[in-house]
Amino acid sequence: MATGSSNQEIADKLFISLPTVKSHTSNLFMKLEVRRRTEAVHKAKSLGLLP
């Protein structure tokens, strides 16, 4: 996600289904209290979860 990969690209790289990626993304957004991918990446960086 932080590298700009689409959900389908993430699914292909991790050998999981697209609905699984969407589910994990949705759960991540709820935990980080964000609504967009860019917000999630920014918040993860500010929390020290990403370099």
KOLGU-4560 file (N, C-alpha, C; in nm, 3 decimals, padded with zeros to 5 digits):
<recs>
<n_xx: 00.082 n_yy: -00.118 n_zz: 00.000 ca_xx: 00.000 ca_yy: 00.000 ca_zz: 00.000 c_xx: 00.087 c_yy: 00.125 c_zz: 00.000 mol: A seq: 1 type: MET>
<n_xx: 00.190 n_yy: 00.126 n_zz: 00.082 ca_xx: 00.278 ca_yy: 00.243 ca_zz: 00.091 c_xx: 00.355 c_yy: 00.266 c_zz: -00.038 mol: A seq: 2 type: ALA>
<n_xx: 00.371 n_yy: 00.162 n_zz: -00.119 ca_xx: 00.445 ca_yy: 00.176 ca_zz: -00.245 c_xx: 00.353 c_yy: 00.213 c_zz: -00.360 mol: A seq: 3 type: THR>
<n_xx: 00.224 n_yy: 00.230 n_zz: -00.333 ca_xx: 00.130 ca_yy: 00.268 ca_zz: -00.437 c_xx: 00.068 c_yy: 00.151 c_zz: -00.511 mol: A seq: 4 type: GLY>
<n_xx: 00.086 n_yy: 00.032 n_zz: -00.459 ca_xx: 00.029 ca_yy: -00.088 ca_zz: -00.524 c_xx: -00.123 c_yy: -00.088 c_zz: -00.513 mol: A seq: 5 type: SER>
<n_xx: -00.187 n_yy: -00.138 n_zz: -00.616 ca_xx: -00.333 ca_yy: -00.152 ca_zz: -00.613 c_xx: -00.370 c_yy: -00.274 c_zz: -00.529 mol: A seq: 6 type: SER>
<n_xx: -00.497 n_yy: -00.284 n_zz: -00.495 ca_xx: -00.543 ca_yy: -00.401 ca_zz: -00.420 c_xx: -00.512 c_yy: -00.530 c_zz: -00.496 mol: A seq: 7 type: ASN>
<n_xx: -00.534 n_yy: -00.529 n_zz: -00.626 ca_xx: -00.508 ca_yy: -00.649 ca_zz: -00.706 c_xx: -00.359 c_yy: -00.683 c_zz: -00.706 mol: A seq: 8 type: GLN>
<n_xx: -00.273 n_yy: -00.582 n_zz: -00.716 ca_xx: -00.129 ca_yy: -00.606 ca_zz: -00.713 c_xx: -00.085 c_yy: -00.665 c_zz: -00.579 mol: A seq: 9 type: GLU>
<n_xx: -00.143 n_yy: -00.614 n_zz: -00.471 ca_xx: -00.113 ca_yy: -00.666 ca_zz: -00.337 c_xx: -00.158 c_yy: -00.812 c_zz: -00.327 mol: A seq: 10 type: ILE>
<n_xx: -00.278 n_yy: -00.840 n_zz: -00.374 ca_xx: -00.331 ca_yy: -00.977 ca_zz: -00.371 c_xx: -00.240 c_yy: -01.071 c_zz: -00.448 mol: A seq: 11 type: ALA>
<n_xx: -00.197 n_yy: -01.029 n_zz: -00.565 ca_xx: -00.109 ca_yy: -01.113 ca_zz: -00.648 c_xx: 00.025 c_yy: -01.138 c_zz: -00.580 mol: A seq: 12 type: ASP>
<n_xx: 00.082 n_yy: -01.034 n_zz: -00.519 ca_xx: 00.213 ca_yy: -01.047 ca_zz: -00.453 c_xx: 00.206 c_yy: -01.139 c_zz: -00.331 mol: A seq: 13 type: LYS>
<n_xx: 00.093 n_yy: -01.134 n_zz: -00.260 ca_xx: 00.080 ca_yy: -01.212 ca_zz: -00.136 c_xx: 00.008 c_yy: -01.345 c_zz: -00.156 mol: A seq: 14 type: LEU>
<n_xx: -00.033 n_yy: -01.372 n_zz: -00.280 ca_xx: -00.104 ca_yy: -01.496 ca_zz: -00.312 c_xx: -00.231 c_yy: -01.513 c_zz: -00.228 mol: A seq: 15 type: PHE>
<n_xx: -00.307 n_yy: -01.403 n_zz: -00.217 ca_xx: -00.435 ca_yy: -01.405 ca_zz: -00.147 c_xx: -00.541 c_yy: -01.346 c_zz: -00.240 mol: A seq: 16 type: ILE>
<n_xx: -00.667 n_yy: -01.362 n_zz: -00.203 ca_xx: -00.775 ca_yy: -01.313 ca_zz: -00.289 c_xx: -00.794 c_yy: -01.162 c_zz: -00.273 mol: A seq: 17 type: SER>
<n_xx: -00.853 n_yy: -01.102 n_zz: -00.374 ca_xx: -00.883 ca_yy: -00.960 ca_zz: -00.372 c_xx: -00.976 c_yy: -00.923 c_zz: -00.255 mol: A seq: 18 type: LEU>
<n_xx: -01.083 n_yy: -01.002 n_zz: -00.230 ca_xx: -01.168 ca_yy: -00.970 ca_zz: -00.115 c_xx: -01.092 c_yy: -00.973 c_zz: 00.019 mol: A seq: 19 type: PRO>
<n_xx: -00.993 n_yy: -01.059 n_zz: 00.030 ca_xx: -00.912 ca_yy: -01.064 ca_zz: 00.153 c_xx: -00.833 c_yy: -00.935 c_zz: 00.169 mol: A seq: 20 type: THR>
<n_xx: -00.775 n_yy: -00.886 n_zz: 00.062 ca_xx: -00.700 ca_yy: -00.759 ca_zz: 00.068 c_xx: -00.795 c_yy: -00.646 c_zz: 00.108 mol: A seq: 21 type: VAL>
<n_xx: -00.913 n_yy: -00.644 n_zz: 00.047 ca_xx: -01.010 ca_yy: -00.538 ca_zz: 00.078 c_xx: -01.053 c_yy: -00.544 c_zz: 00.224 mol: A seq: 22 type: LYS>
<n_xx: -01.072 n_yy: -00.665 n_zz: 00.276 ca_xx: -01.111 ca_yy: -00.682 ca_zz: 00.415 c_xx: -01.002 c_yy: -00.633 c_zz: 00.510 mol: A seq: 23 type: SER>
<n_xx: -00.878 n_yy: -00.673 n_zz: 00.482 ca_xx: -00.766 ca_yy: -00.629 ca_zz: 00.566 c_xx: -00.747 c_yy: -00.478 c_zz: 00.558 mol: A seq: 24 type: HIS>
<n_xx: -00.764 n_yy: -00.423 n_zz: 00.438 ca_xx: -00.750 ca_yy: -00.278 ca_zz: 00.421 c_xx: -00.857 c_yy: -00.205 c_zz: 00.501 mol: A seq: 25 type: THR>
<n_xx: -00.979 n_yy: -00.253 n_zz: 00.494 ca_xx: -01.088 ca_yy: -00.193 ca_zz: 00.570 c_xx: -01.062 c_yy: -00.198 c_zz: 00.720 mol: A seq: 26 type: SER>
<n_xx: -01.015 n_yy: -00.313 n_zz: 00.769 ca_xx: -00.982 ca_yy: -00.326 ca_zz: 00.911 c_xx: -00.870 c_yy: -00.232 c_zz: 00.951 mol: A seq: 27 type: ASN>
<n_xx: -00.770 n_yy: -00.219 n_zz: 00.864 ca_xx: -00.659 ca_yy: -00.128 ca_zz: 00.891 c_xx: -00.707 c_yy: 00.016 c_zz: 00.899 mol: A seq: 28 type: LEU>
<n_xx: -00.794 n_yy: 00.055 n_zz: 00.808 ca_xx: -00.848 ca_yy: 00.191 ca_zz: 00.809 c_xx: -00.923 c_yy: 00.218 c_zz: 00.940 mol: A seq: 29 type: PHE>
<n_xx: -01.001 n_yy: 00.121 n_zz: 00.986 ca_xx: -01.074 ca_yy: 00.139 ca_zz: 01.112 c_xx: -00.978 c_yy: 00.154 c_zz: 01.229 mol: A seq: 30 type: MET>
<n_xx: -00.875 n_yy: 00.071 n_zz: 01.234 ca_xx: -00.779 ca_yy: 00.077 ca_zz: 01.344 c_xx: -00.699 c_yy: 00.206 c_zz: 01.344 mol: A seq: 31 type: LYS>
<n_xx: -00.666 n_yy: 00.256 n_zz: 01.226 ca_xx: -00.590 ca_yy: 00.381 ca_zz: 01.216 c_xx: -00.681 c_yy: 00.504 c_zz: 01.217 mol: A seq: 32 type: LEU>
<n_xx: -00.812 n_yy: 00.480 n_zz: 01.212 ca_xx: -00.912 ca_yy: 00.588 ca_zz: 01.210 c_xx: -00.890 c_yy: 00.682 c_zz: 01.092 mol: A seq: 33 type: GLU>
<n_xx: -00.881 n_yy: 00.622 n_zz: 00.973 ca_xx: -00.864 ca_yy: 00.698 ca_zz: 00.849 c_xx: -00.966 c_yy: 00.650 c_zz: 00.746 mol: A seq: 34 type: VAL>
<n_xx: -00.976 n_yy: 00.724 n_zz: 00.635 ca_xx: -01.072 ca_yy: 00.687 ca_zz: 00.530 c_xx: -01.005 c_yy: 00.661 c_zz: 00.396 mol: A seq: 35 type: ARG>
<n_xx: -00.880 n_yy: 00.702 n_zz: 00.381 ca_xx: -00.812 ca_yy: 00.688 ca_zz: 00.252 c_xx: -00.676 c_yy: 00.621 c_zz: 00.269 mol: A seq: 36 type: ARG>
<n_xx: -00.628 n_yy: 00.561 n_zz: 00.158 ca_xx: -00.498 ca_yy: 00.494 ca_zz: 00.159 c_xx: -00.386 c_yy: 00.592 c_zz: 00.194 mol: A seq: 37 type: ARG>
<n_xx: -00.393 n_yy: 00.712 n_zz: 00.137 ca_xx: -00.289 ca_yy: 00.811 ca_zz: 00.164 c_xx: -00.288 c_yy: 00.851 c_zz: 00.311 mol: A seq: 38 type: THR>
<n_xx: -00.405 n_yy: 00.862 n_zz: 00.370 ca_xx: -00.413 ca_yy: 00.892 ca_zz: 00.513 c_xx: -00.355 c_yy: 00.778 c_zz: 00.596 mol: A seq: 39 type: GLU>
<n_xx: -00.383 n_yy: 00.656 n_zz: 00.555 ca_xx: -00.332 ca_yy: 00.539 ca_zz: 00.627 c_xx: -00.180 c_yy: 00.536 c_zz: 00.625 mol: A seq: 40 type: ALA>
<n_xx: -00.122 n_yy: 00.562 n_zz: 00.509 ca_xx: 00.024 ca_yy: 00.562 ca_zz: 00.498 c_xx: 00.084 c_yy: 00.673 c_zz: 00.582 mol: A seq: 41 type: VAL>
<n_xx: 00.026 n_yy: 00.792 n_zz: 00.575 ca_xx: 00.077 ca_yy: 00.906 ca_zz: 00.652 c_xx: 00.069 c_yy: 00.877 c_zz: 00.803 mol: A seq: 42 type: HIS>
<n_xx: -00.044 n_yy: 00.824 n_zz: 00.848 ca_xx: -00.061 ca_yy: 00.796 ca_zz: 00.991 c_xx: 00.033 c_yy: 00.685 c_zz: 01.036 mol: A seq: 43 type: LYS>
<n_xx: 00.049 n_yy: 00.582 n_zz: 00.954 ca_xx: 00.141 ca_yy: 00.473 ca_zz: 00.988 c_xx: 00.283 c_yy: 00.525 c_zz: 01.002 mol: A seq: 44 type: ALA>
<n_xx: 00.323 n_yy: 00.616 n_zz: 00.915 ca_xx: 00.457 ca_yy: 00.676 ca_zz: 00.924 c_xx: 00.469 c_yy: 00.759 c_zz: 01.051 mol: A seq: 45 type: LYS>
<n_xx: 00.366 n_yy: 00.837 n_zz: 01.083 ca_xx: 00.372 ca_yy: 00.922 ca_zz: 01.202 c_xx: 00.374 c_yy: 00.839 c_zz: 01.331 mol: A seq: 46 type: SER>
<n_xx: 00.318 n_yy: 00.718 n_zz: 01.326 ca_xx: 00.319 ca_yy: 00.629 ca_zz: 01.443 c_xx: 00.445 c_yy: 00.542 c_zz: 01.449 mol: A seq: 47 type: LEU>
<n_xx: 00.530 n_yy: 00.555 n_zz: 01.350 ca_xx: 00.653 ca_yy: 00.476 ca_zz: 01.347 c_xx: 00.633 c_yy: 00.334 c_zz: 01.297 mol: A seq: 48 type: GLY>
<n_xx: 00.521 n_yy: 00.308 n_zz: 01.230 ca_xx: 00.495 ca_yy: 00.174 ca_zz: 01.178 c_xx: 00.559 c_yy: 00.152 c_zz: 01.043 mol: A seq: 49 type: LEU>
<n_xx: 00.593 n_yy: 00.262 n_zz: 00.975 ca_xx: 00.661 ca_yy: 00.258 ca_zz: 00.845 c_xx: 00.782 c_yy: 00.350 c_zz: 00.852 mol: A seq: 50 type: LEU>
<n_xx: 00.887 n_yy: 00.315 n_zz: 00.777 ca_xx: 01.005 ca_yy: 00.404 ca_zz: 00.777 c_xx: 00.978 c_yy: 00.534 c_zz: 00.704 mol: A seq: 51 type: PRO>
</recs>
